């Protein structure tokens, strides 16, 4: 009987799980012990017993319409309201997650509840604050592409506000700071001393040089969603070309750097897991998170880039009363009691740190993201196969939501990449052989995804073997390819090969397997599969599958 997770009514809990990933990695002893030659031989042997068919005439979606950016977004309710105001004048604050999550990352939640108890008034009408927990980057995406109109925006740093302004959003900064913070680089203390001895100073440029020279293994987060990721990315570009961080010279150096660096992490939680396993010994982090995470005490924190002082903005679409309420709330955030609480929660440290500002405009920050997207794989072509579970439990809305999300999320996959599609239930179907993701392949991909139907059991690892064989063969045609496998499933394997028969093959072929646990909570096997080659395991459901795939594709493809 397949284990499935019912859709939770508590969106906050769902989102917390999805952002954190599937959990800590579980390793199978000896899973990486197989050589490539042995892995290829074992793969060929096992495939003889896999029931596989290939679609001879894939469906061409000739009516495929242009997908808007809004189509790739889940409803804003995916990001939970953590404080709900009930005043006559209520202002919604889109608040950075380090202030709007669970304790100790709940400073704004506490301050908002305290503020709401005051029953302050404007023109005789009560004022309150509602807080939505959302990363700064996702807030910008939803404002620009999803029609989201909060009255107030409290991002981690000013770069996001400048990006909105450059995009034509009517925005007014109310203050430069409500809770002081710095972003920076963590280096394992046991390697920090040798790093300083050789490179003399802990700068972004020296960290990059040390990574290229293999003296450090440094990883950072997605600059489309993570404030620290965006901050360090722009500091990196500035280091590559001091006079013009957006130059072709800087882009070429980014390509060279990415060839020797670990993949960009999907979330900060993935960074922590990699650090715990000893895969990396340097990573990006905000100081407040560093202070509040005991397992990171073995790292040295080095401030870098611009400050993360949490500026606050309001918008032209907010009413005059809402804007006045926003100013009232900012003043409340800055009072002595609120600031003492901020310090207690890990903010307001390193006030003496002077920002290393790359001097970028909002347009420059937007262009920096594009440069990263184009060059993050070190110039290597991507060859990827999507493996979709179409067993009986996926019937109805789960499969429909998955189809929509795959088609819309595919808009984030560049035409220079090579993409294939496999589906499975009791048997395995090669819906679409791997080919360059041009307009024709994209139309075939859309047609085949739309034609998927559910029924049967769950031969997950049979499908993984088929996809691995497709990748292995395509790699012979595409020089220096970066191979990836994406598995989307809602339950445990109950037919065909078991996990322990494929782990050695996955390890020997060194293909990262990104797993998306869809409406599914018991993810131990998926954690193991993704953990073999340091890929991410992500939890999603019908409410946020579009966002999870969009962000995963942005980072990896």
Steps between C-alpha positions, in 0.01 A plus 500: 500500500653827395559751779370843417474829679165674512501866406557695817268776603790659677684667214767629734599147591497389138722786390742447786540139396537578133763767549698283737514219244436134569722485804850391586667273248494128562793306355517137396834342587708449191259683267790685336730202493415389145732608219358662188575191294333273753205739525449495124520120492255464788264751338496302176434178691211636707334670203440162337222439752341847485172518308561805280327646196577809295229728360549463125315817406521755783214746524591837350318781679444721196260718698753561778442855614753738644531444873499818704722540803186517712408147384812366669397642838288330763240701688651752739334306785783249458693749712322503835360789698680468833322790673149606399382847589135585557508880506284732291821590318711188456832506318659183366879483534690271264776415747832323456493149644771561760249732671168327429555127563506295820708601802771622511432632147173664606598853599251678273224259597547588867526873428189491280297324769620754757410783263154358439431489874557877518176571309654804338268717291505719193204733455315304767555166323703217657828400335651153478775308321490165319830326424565268207807276517672513162859519381603839364561357154163325484326820612662686210400222258138507615479879492647518149337193346210393720312819574574482874443838667602508867479836673852457644817317396773416752778318309838397636691766306445801278588325173147359470341842543727642231401215268132581545565869438696420184208286382260793516333425834398810694690443824603725789764414759382575854825411676839349429487272803271332747725208604873506431667201343790401279545230241828323464706189450547219749828309493560190706730604784730203445588633150463873575849540646670335203283710266612822672861387508500453123263777385568751782151656501144365505351670193250374243774506236732288714221252576440464125873453435519241777205314347661499155825377658304231690603638838130557581172347386267801501127491422231767475122519458256591222531874424144509364352426843778538756614845611834358609534319167436823305732697728792257464441459126540874443804508729645218290439688174657812653803293596525360148495848344537795736427760233197328344342208691259433211766483230569207270828462688310450829263253332789295361666488842169386651491215247853398597418523868184292468702219342680444830224588748219284641153541346300796628293382796123489467453630857706588806384170651677316217819694582477393862453135402802514268707662774394238754621225267832675439427556130566875534709698749391853405157645424287813505283587799342796675649582838166472680455145367859417595446622855179299538635173356710315759635245250674784314716605796792312348505761221661845488261773379636765262269792408486569127311703242223745578331520839174315574335765715143430387386826341125555482302620197143593422334525160302747294207258490464520880244754624608809692373340821693182428817698434451691826445168679822370342696796637340442840607135495856588396529734798373220724761261357769754583400568863725385782293194594482370145872557441591322825297205374677516162835477676373204703394331174851531353476830312688829558848346502802626308362854485852617424509304173525729198323365193708382203254651256550394135339829396220335306166648399177302509543423131853379569375256764243363255772460237730329752233233551480447122879469473497238773211308337687486169836396647430310821586162348850603401421496129412129503191390305227347717360158413202416721217248518176556686351185652131537588299263721161429335390218732140473611533724806594792274157496332301824502627830635848376602584406139324807358698731728821318410429537127433873530812552707727306266375683192515844663829432676654391169498868403800535733699239304722652231487376140870410510433215744413140409182361659319164503186366670423163661181396677433188703245300691527118493716534187718774354427721199756710315263778399767718347861409415757761598545782248596866496216698659419709194147606405419160352628298798320740734173439310554122520576531871179697556296253294634195680457654845140589417436143381612336827233293674506321834457133590696203631773443756830676567820372335709805593845347479428323171431848361819637656700231324341578163570872543861434604551296184356785290739746665798268457434459129432871438825593676684326217355758258514817714856589591575593862132470594368556852255214563194536726202290593174632649260251662149613592306245708223482758582172669718199572621257235284186509594331173822423314847555639552633851719794599797290610533357148555843343703700752834362386417576138397857579821548699721344235350709218519811722164635383329731753138396554270781612187358659170680549285327761152596390218472756724251678654508846700177547801605294783291642567318170488822300742661744738212443467521121564877494777476757718269289633782281411802716173597332194649669193318626201732512151467644210649306125470467227629271517844661868568433627255235524781240724710725715204597562401138550861385768562761664161447522559124633852556779362714591183314407522130 
